[in-house]
Amino acid sequence: MSPTMIRNRGASPGWGVGVRSRRRQSWAAGVVASVVLLTLVLVTGEARAQVFSTLRAFSGRDGSSPSAALVQGPDGTLYGTTHLGGERGLGTVFGMTSDGALTMSYELTGPEGADVFAPLFLDPDGQLYGTTALGGPGGLDGKGTVFTFSTSGSYAPLHLFSGSDGAIPENGLTQGKDGLLYGTTTGGGEGGKGTVFAITPQGELRTLHAFSGSDGDMPLGELVVGRDNWFYGTTTSGGPENGGTVFRVSLYGEFTVLHSFGFDPPEGDSPRGGLALGADGDFYGTTEFGGEYGYGVVYRLAPDGTFTPLHSFARSEGTNPLAGLILASDGMLYGTTSSGGYFNSGSVFAITSAGELSVLHAFTGGADGGSPVAALLQARDGRLYGTTPLGGAGSVGTVFRIALPGPATTTTTRVPVRDHHSTEEDVGLTLPSTATAMTLTITTRRTPGLRWARPYQTASGRVSQVCRVGAEAVVCAFTLQPAAVLGPGSYAFAVQLGSTGLAHNTHSDRFDLTYTSGGQLYAQSGKF
């Protein structure tokens, strides 16, 4: 494939057309429609701000369309890349604080590399390594590069791909036990279908495997090291039914296809993200398509190739996940979807190893960003950080932060009372450990004939409560008072709404919870 197909240089700033955008155009279609729904965010915006934060909105000159995961340096600095933007429009490498302030930014020039889709890799010595999909001696007609980057802002190409040794690397690097860096290219190689390669920190490259099509085509996800020290990865197409593959490869190039995707709906097809190694030694991944509803799946794969579909995405949860999962410190797996969800702009979700999924945030396509295509990072503060290529104040992408849901369990109940002339919405909260801070907000869309709203709770003396009745919503907040704590146990919080007529509520009322336990901030949201 010609490198000029990767991006339409005449297109407007934002996501381009090409290799990585095959079959992807649909996920941006809902952005315009979602703007119409932005007013609904005002109902829950105050509560959600405690759960989710937009740290940075790119402007274009400082980068645009960040499409890769972040990494964290020894000093806490977050490092990332943007696919486009900068003065030349060829992408940037940047550093920022955990609060979103840029500490440095480097603009790519073309001959040294251009179009960064991949996350950076940080070695134990604090040196950063990455790949560019284009660039090299041919400029924008080049086949891509591997580069090194110091945290002080010094950039140097390590290897320029020629095509025969691979082309268009769109994913990051992984370090093996031998200290070498391992990665893949989406094209080039003997079969023209992509390669797996090893490279030394000095730039000496060796091809471990060239894909032929029957064993996979176009690997887009990063490699992950298994407990056996083999590398495990995915291809988005190829295999006997051209639905993609999961493979493993040794340090010496021994190669095995573990699973081939067809177009059997339950198991999904077209895996684009890399794999996550679970605590059980199995691997977890996502597919862009397939599943019960055609919107993608989360699956588990044992090292021996045993394949298990865990969850089929419904449109309300988010659709078409393009990124891999991460295993967080709470034992949960976290990921993103590029489309679908309440505003059709993607979501952040959590899922157990048994396939129980919950949505942590639905993107609006507006100020909070939209259509995330990259995996998440759990930083040392315990929170999750990620990027979106769309949305934000500049409409060209964001960096965001979101808290983990934590070990607390919640239940929701809505019941009619007093001859159906009022409605009560209850949230049950069970804490396994002491909470030193807590805010629970119940937001209800206002219905005609509303007369009053009254909060109730079983943690009296420790938790303050207040309800505000607005033109569109009733917002009731329960806040743990300063110096007070909530010990392990179960608590109930409720809001009773009185109406002049029959009480009814067809809206998606919700709660938003943030709490601190053991020095860690957690957050949960849910609907009634």
N, C-alpha and C positions, 0 to 999 in steps of 0.2 A: 504494500500500500504506500502510495506517495505521501511523504510527510506533509505536503501542502493540504492534505485532507484533514489534518488534525484540527485545524482551526481556520475559520473564515476570517481573514484579517480585515475584511470590510464590515464585519458585523459590529453591532453596538457593543459597548463594554458589558461584560457578563459572561455567561457560559457560551462557549463556542461550539462549532459543529465539527465532528471528526471522529477519531478513533474511539475516544472514551465516551462520545456522545451517541454512538450507535444505540438505537432503541431507547434512547434516554430523553428524547425531545419531549415526551409526554409529561415528564415530571414537572416541567416548568409551566404547563398549560394552566394550572390552577392559580398561579400567582396573581393574575389580574383579578380573577373572581374573588380571591380571598381578601382583596382590599375592601370590597363591599362589606365584608363581615367584620372589619376591624373595630367597628364601634362596640361589638360584643365584648372585646377584650376589656373595655372599661369596667365591665361588671366585676371581673375578677382580678383586674390588674394590680390592685394594691396588695392583695394576698399573694398572688403569683410572683411578685417582685422579690419576695423573701425566699422563694424556692428557686427561681431562675433569674439570672442576671446577664444582660448583654454587656460585655466588657469593652468591646471595641467594634465600631462600625467603620469599615474601610471607605476611603473616598475616591480611590482610583489612582491618585498620585502616590499614595503610600502602599499601593497594591490593591488588587481586586480579585474576586472569585477564589478565595482560599478553599482548597479542595483536598487537603491532607490533614492528618492528625498532628497534634502538637507533641513536643517532647520538653522535658524540664531539665534545666542545667543544675549543677551542684549548688549554685547560689539562689536557686528558686526561679530564675528567669525562664520564661516559656519561649521556645523557638518554633517557628513554623515557616510555611511558604505560601505564596499566592501564585495561582496559575497565570494570572494576567496582571496588568497594572504596572505602576512605575512610570517614569517619564517616557520610556520606550515602549511600554505596553507588553513587555516580554516576561513579566513576573518578578517576584522579589523573594528574598530570604530576610526574615525579621526576627527580632527578639522583643519581648514585652514583659512587663511585670504581671503578677497575678491579678492586678487591678485594671489592666488594660493599657497602661502607658507604654508607648514604644521606647525601647532602649537603644535600638539600632535597626537599620534597614539597608539592604544591599540590593541594587537593581541589576538584573541580568542584561547582557548586552547582545546576545545572539551567537557570535563566534565562540563564546565560552559556555554557552548553554542558554536555553529558553524553554518556556512552558513547563513549569514544575507542578506535577500532579502528586508527587510522592512526599511522604513525611521524611524528616531528617532522622538520622541515626546518631546517637551520642555515645561515643566509646568511653571506657573507664577513665581515660586520660582527659576527657572534656573536649575532644575534637569531634566536630560534626561532619557527617558524610551524607550525600544525597545524590539524586539523579535528576536529569532534565530530559523531557521527551524529545526535544529538538535541540538544535545547536551543534556546534563543532565547527570545523573548517568551512563547511558550506553554509554557515549561518542558519537561517530558518529552513534551509534544505538539508541540514545535517541530520544525522541519525540519532543524536542524543549523546549525553555525557554522564560520567560519574564525576562528582566533584567533592572537594573537601572545603570546610568552612570553619574558621576559628571563631570562638565566642567574642573576639575583639573586632570581628568584621572582615577578616582577610579571606578571600575566595580564590580557589585555584582548581582548574580542571585536572582530574586524575587520569581519565580515559575517555577517548573519543570513539564512539562506535562507528564501524564501517559498513555494517549490514551483514557481512559474512559472519561476524562474531556477535550479531544481535543488532536490534534497532528499536528505537522508541521505548525506552524504559519508563514505565509510568508508575512504578511502585518503589518502595523503600528498600533499604538494605538490612540484613540480619547478620549478626556475628556468630561464627561457629566456635567450637571449643578450641580450634587451632588458631584463633585470632584473626582469621581471614573474614572478609565481608562477602556475603552471598546475596544474590538478587536474581531478578528475571527481566527479560525484555519481552514486549508484546509482539514483536515482529523480528524479522531477520533470522539468521542462522541457516543451517543447511536446508531445512524444509520450508523456511520462510514463515514459520508459525510461532516463532519466539524461542527463547533459550533460557536456561538456568546457568548462571556463571558464578565464579569465585574471583575476587580481586584482592590483592594485597594493599595495605595502606600506602604503598609506593606506586600503585597503579598498574601492576602486572596482572593481566586478566586471563583467565582460563575458562573455556566453555565446558560445562559439565554435561549438559544435555541440550539437544536441539529437538524441538517438538516437530512431529510429522503430520499432525492432524488427527490421526487415529488414536494417539495417546494424549491429545489435548491441543488446544490452539488459543493463543492470546491470554497468557497469565496476567492478571491485573492486581492480585493481592500479594501482600508481603509473605515471605516464607516465615515459618515458625519452627523452632527446634523442639522436637519431642523428647521424651525421657530416654529414648534410645540414641539420642544425638543425631538422628536423621532429620532432614528438613522436610516439612510438609507444606503443600501449597495447593492452589486451585487454578484451573483454566476456565475461562468464561464460555468457551465453545470447544468444539472438537470432541473426540470420543466416537464410539460406534454410532450414536444417534445425534451427534453434534450438539448435545446439551451441556457440554463441559465435563470436567473430570476433577477428582481429587487425587493427588499423587504424593509420593515421597521419593527423596533422592539422598544419597549418602554424600559424605565429603569427597568421595572418589568418583562420583558420577553414576553409581548403581541406581537404577530407576525402576519404579513400580507404580502402576496405576492401581489405586485402591478402590476407586468407585467411579463409574461413568453415569452421568445424568442423561436420562432420556427426556421424554415429554409425558411421563407418567405423572399426573397432577399431584398425588400426595407427596412425592419426594422433592418436587421443585426442579428448576433447571436454571442454568446460567449463573453460577456462583461468581460474583465479581470481587468480593472482599476476601481477605485472608482468613486463616483459622485461628481460634483461640484454644490454648491448652487448658483444659479444665483441671480442677483439683483431683478428679478421679483418673486422670491420665488420658481421658478421651479428648477428642477435638470437637469444637463447636463452630458452626458457620452458618451463613445465610445464602439464599439464592434470590436473584432479582425477580424471577417469575415462578410460575407453578404454584403448587399447593391447592388447597380446597377451593379457593376463590380466584386463583390466578395471580395473586399479588406477592408471591414469594413465601419462603418458609425459613424457619430456624431448624437446623438438623444437628445430630450428634453422629460422630464417626469414631469407632474404636480403631486403635492402631492396626488391627488385623483386617480392617475394611468393613466391619459390620456397620450398616447404615440404619439410622433411625430418624424419621421426621418427628420433630417435637412440637412445632406450632405452625399453623397456616395463618398468615396475616389477613385480617379483615380490614376493609377500607377505613373503618373508624379508628383503628389502631395505628394506621400508617401502612404504606405500601412500597413495594420495590426497594428493599434495602440494598444499597450499593457498597456498604462498608462491612468490615468484619466486626466481631464482638470483642469485648475485653472482659476479663475476669477481675472483679473488684475485690477489695479487702473484706467485704461482707459475704463473700461466696456467691454473689449474684453475677450474672452476665448482663452487660449493658451494650446497647447499640443504637443505631439511628435508621430511620427510613427516609427515603428521598421524596416521597409524595404521600398522598392520602392524609389521614387524620382529620380532625375537626375542620381545619381550614385548607385542607388539600395542599399543605406545604411541608409535609413531613413531620417526624416526631422523634423524641428520645424515649426509649423503652428499657425496662428491666425484665429479665426472664430467668426463671430457675432452671436447673439442669433437668427438671421434669417437664418443662414446657409451659409453666404458668407465667403468663405475660401481663405486665401492667404498664400503662403509658405514664411517663413522668412529665412530658411537656409536648404540646401540639404547637408547632410553629405557625405563625400567621402569614408569613411572607412579607411582613412589615418591619417594624422597628426591631423585633426580636430575631430576624433572619428568616431564611426559608431554604427548603430542599437540601438538607445536609447530606453529603456524599462521603464523609470521612469517619473513621473510627474515633472513639473518645479516648481521652487520657485521664487516668486518676492521678492527680498531683499529690504531693506530700501532705497537703492540708486535708486530704481525704475526699475532696470534691472532684467532680467530673468537669473537664474542659473540652470544648469542641469548636468546630468551625462550620459556617454555612457559606456557600458560594453566592447566595442571593440575599436580598433584604438588607436591613440596617438603614440608618439615616441616609447613606449614600447609594443605597440599592445595589451595592456590589459586594456584599458579604460582611460577615461578622465573626467575632470570637465570643463564645458564651461560656457560662459556668452554671452548674446545677448541682445541688446537694443530693447525696444518697438518700433513699427512703428510710433506711435504718431498720432496726429490729422490732420496733413497735408494730402492733397489729391494730387495724381499724375496721369497724363495721358501720354501715349506714342503714338507717331505717326511715321511711316516711309513712306516717299513719294519719288518717283523718280522725278528729275528735270533736266532741260537742255537737253531735248531730250533723256532722260534715260541714259545719260552719267555720271550722278552723283546721289547720294542718300543722303537724309537729314533725320536724326533721331532727333525727337523733344521730349523733356520732359516738360510737363506743371506742374508747382508746385503752389499750392494754400495754403497759410499759414493763419490759422485763428487767430494766435497770433504772436507776434514779435519773430524772431529768432536772437539770439546773436552770433551764430556760425553755419556754414553750409558748407558742402562739397558734391558736386554732381559729380559723375564720370560716364561717358558713355563709355562703352567698346564694341568695334566692332571687330569681327573677320576679319582679313585682307583678301581681295579677290584679285585675279590676276588682274593686270593692274592698281592697285591703284597709283594715281599720287600725290594727296594732301588731306589734312584734315584741315578744317577750323571750329573753334568754333564760335557760336553766342549766345547772351543772351540779355535780356531786363533789367538787373539790373546793367547796366554799371556804373562804378565809385565806386561801392561797392564790386563787385565780380571780382576776377582775373580769367583768363582762360589760359589754356595751353594744347596742344595736343602732345602726343608722339607717333610716328609711329614705331612699333616694327616689328619683323619678322613675328609674328603670329597675332598681334592685334594692333588696334589703341585705345589708352586710352586718353580721354579728360577729364580734371578735372576743375571744377568751384568751387572756394573757396571764401567764404566771408572774406573780408579783416579785419585785426585787428581793433577793435574799431568801425567797421561799423555794422549796423543792417539791417535786412530785415523786414519791417513792414507788418502787415496783408495785404493780397492782392494776386494777381496772377502774376506769372513770367514764362518766357519761356527760355529754354536752348536748344541749338541745335548744332549738328555736321553735316557738309556737307562734303561728301567724293567724290572726283573726280576720274574718271576711264577712261582709254583709250578705253575701250570697253563698252558693255552694262552693266549698273550697276545692280547687282543682289546680294542678300544676303540671303542665305538659312540657315545661322547659327542663333543660339539663342543669339542675341546681348542683352545686359542688361544695366541697370543703377543701381547704388548704392548710396543712399542718407543718410547722417547723419546730424542732426541738433540739436541745443539746444534751448529750449524755456521754459521760466519759471524755469530755473535752471535744467531742466530734459533733458537728452540726449535721442534722438529718432533715429531710423534707419529704412529705407525701401529699398527694392530691387524690381526690376521688369524686365520683358523682353519686347522686341519689337515684 
